[in-house]
């Protein structure tokens, strides 16, 4: 029987773990978390409109757009 190097065995186990059903779910959840955590960062950089509202009286007509 042909012996495989530890590097080859480790690579096969890594790909087997990543492309298993649980591995794909973990990767998708991580991508989703990165997207949801990255949205506020990019909105702060891209959005040039700032809205300041005093809604203590329940009136939204006092909003000021900068």
N, C-alpha and C positions, 0 to 999 in steps of 0.2 A: 504494500500500500504506500502511496506517495504521501510524504509528510508535507504539510503546508506551513509556511512561516507564520509567526504570531501576528505579523502585520496583515497578512492576507485574511487570517481568521477574524481579526478584530474588524477589518473593513467589511467583511461579509456580515458579521453580527450587527454592526452599526447600521448598514443599509437594511437589514432585515427588521431591526427595531424601528427605524425611521419610517419605512414604508409599510409597516403593519397598520392595522385598523386604529389601534390606540395611538400610534405615533402620528398618523395623519390628523387625528382629532386634536392632539396636543399642538401640532404645528398650526392648524387652522385657528385654534383659540389664541395662540400667541400672535398670529397675524392680526386677528380681530382686536386684541388688546393694543397692539401697536397703532392700528388705525384710529381707534377711539381715543388713545392718549395723544396722538399726533395732531388730531383735528384742532384742538384749541391753540396749539403752538403755531400752526400754519395760518389759522384765522387771525391771530394777533399780528402776524407779519404781513398778511395780505390785506386785511380789512382796514380801510382808512376812515370809516364812518364810526364815530363813537356816539352812543345814545345815552343821555342822562335824563332820567325821569324822576319827578317827585310825585309818587303815587300815594302819599300818605292820606290824601283827601279822596282817593279813588278816581281822580280825574287824570286820564292819560293825555290830555291835550297840552299839558305843560312840558312835554318832552322836547329836549333841545338836541339837535343833531350837529355834531362837530365834524 
